[in-house]
Amino acid sequence: MKLKFVKAVSFVVAVMFLFSGCSLLDFFSADNLLRAPKLTGENAALQHAFENSVGKDFSLFAPIAGQYRASYILFDIDNDKSDEAVVFYALNNNSSVVHMHILKKSGEEWSSVADIVGSGTSVYKVDFFNTDDDKTHEIAVTWMVEDSKKGKTLSLYKIPGKSGDIRNAITSIATIQIADYICFDIDDDSINEILYLYFDTSADNAGNVNARLLDYNVSSRTMLPVSDLTLNNQISSFVQLVTSKNGKFHNIFIDAMTSDGKLFTEVIVYDPEKSVLSVSQLDGSPMSVFTQRDPLLLCCDYDNDGQYDIPLEIENEKSVSGSNNTGIVEPVRFISWNSYLDGILYESSRYFINFADGYELKIDDIFEKCFITYDYEKHEAQIRSRSNPENDLLFSIRCRSADTSDGLIDNFDSEYIVTVSPDGESLGFTKNYINDLISEKGWFY
C-alpha cells in the first residue's frame, strides 16, 4: 500500500505542475534551499572540510531531478576506487551565484580541490558519465535560471584520469543551451555521446525545436556536432526523453506537450552507418501525428520486454460516460499499447482506462464485441454486448472505496465489486476472470 501511495503522490505532484501556473522554478525557489545538515560519523569530516573552505554562511542546493538529489553527492569521478564529493551551494550574501564544490578524500581526510561558479541560479540535475576513452567520468550539470521557463544550461566538466591530479585541473568541455538531453552510447563504440533538444531562438527559425547529437573530439578536446534534426514545431515543453536499441538502430522516444495541453510521442532513429538522425515516420507522416493523447499517458516499457511501448488512444463505438460534476457526457477512454519496430507500430494490448477510480481493464478479447458505459455517481462501469440489444449487460465493476472518498489518492488501494449477469455467465465470464483483467498498473508507474 505504501508503494501505491508514493506513486499516487508523485502522480498528483506531476499533474499539479502540468496544469497549474506553478513551475518547478517557482516551487524550488530560494525560500526552499537546504540549510546545511549536520553530518555524523565519518561524513562529519567531509562537512568540516567543506565549511573550512567556504565558511559557514551558505545555503546548499540539492538537484531537483535525476538520480542524485542529495546535498552532498558521493561518486568515484576519477575511477581511483575512492569517492569524491560534489556539493552545490551559494553564499548567503550572494545567493544568486551557485557554485559547484568538489572535495577529495585521502586516507581519512577530506580536502577541497575545486570550486566552480555555475551557469544558473539553481541546479536541475547532475550526472556522471564517460564521453571519451580515458576511463574517467565527466560531470554533467544542468543549471536553471529562475526567469527561464524552457531553457536550461548543460555544462560538461572533465577531470584528469588516475595518472593526473584532480586539483585545479577540472576543465569545461561544453556549455550548451538545452531543453533536455540524454547521454548514452549511440554508436556502440563503448564511449557515450550526448543527444540534446533545444528551442531555436534565432530570428530566422524562432519557434523551431531541434535535436543535436554531440561526440567528443580527441584533437580539439571538445564536444562536436555529429547530426542535427528539426522536430515538430508544435512542441511547447518536454516531459520525457528515453532510449532503447532495436537491432543496429537506436530509437529515442520523446514525450512532449503541445501548447493546447496534448501529449504526443516523437521517435528519433539513429543510423550508425550513416551517422545521421531522422524522425521516424508512419504512413508517410511523423509519429507525432498519430500519437496525440491524454497528457497522463507516457510511453514506457509496459510489457517488460526491454523495449519502450507507445500508448495510443482508440475509440470504441457507443462507449460513453454518464455526466460528471460538470454535467458533460464524456467518452470512455481506451488505449492500445504498441511496440515500435522499423517504422511500424505493433499493437500488444488494449485497455479501458478509468481515470476516476484509478484502474484499467484489459479488453483484448472483448473490444470488438462489447461497449462500456460508466456512471460517475455510482463509480460503476458496465460492460455490454453489441449483439443483444434487449438484455445487453454482461458484467459490471464498481469501485467500493469511491463510496466514501472524493480524492484520487484514497482510491489506490481500492476494492472492486464485480457483478456478472446471466448473459455474461452463459458466455463464460466469471468474477475471477474479470478480476484478473483489472489492474492498477497503467499510467501510474
Salt bridges, closest charged atoms under 4 A:
ASP26 OD2 - LYS149 NZ 3.71
ASP78 OD2 - LYS104 NZ 2.86
ASP80 OD2 - LYS104 NZ 2.63
GLU84 OE2 - LYS104 NZ 2.82
ASP115 OD1 - HIS99 ND1 2.81
ASP115 OD2 - HIS101 ND1 2.55
ASP127 OD2 - LYS125 NZ 3.94
ASP132 OD2 - LYS158 NZ 2.31
ASP134 OD2 - LYS158 NZ 2.56
GLU138 OE2 - LYS158 NZ 3.69
ASP188 OD2 - LYS245 NZ 2.83
ASP188 OD1 - HIS250 NE2 3.47
ASP228 OD1 - ARG212 NE 2.40
ASP255 OD1 - ARG293 NH2 3.11
GLU273 OE2 - LYS248 NZ 3.16
ASP294 OD2 - ARG333 NE 3.70
GLU313 OE2 - ARG333 NH1 3.12
GLU347 OE1 - ARG350 NE 2.87
ASP357 OD1 - HIS379 ND1 2.52
ASP364 OD2 - LYS362 NZ 3.81
GLU368 OE2 - ARG350 NH1 3.07
ASP392 OD1 - ARG384 NH1 2.42
ASP403 OD2 - ARG398 NH1 2.97
ASP413 OD1 - LYS4 NZ 3.47
GLU415 OE1 - ARG400 NE 2.93
GLU440 OE1 - LYS4 NZ 3.17
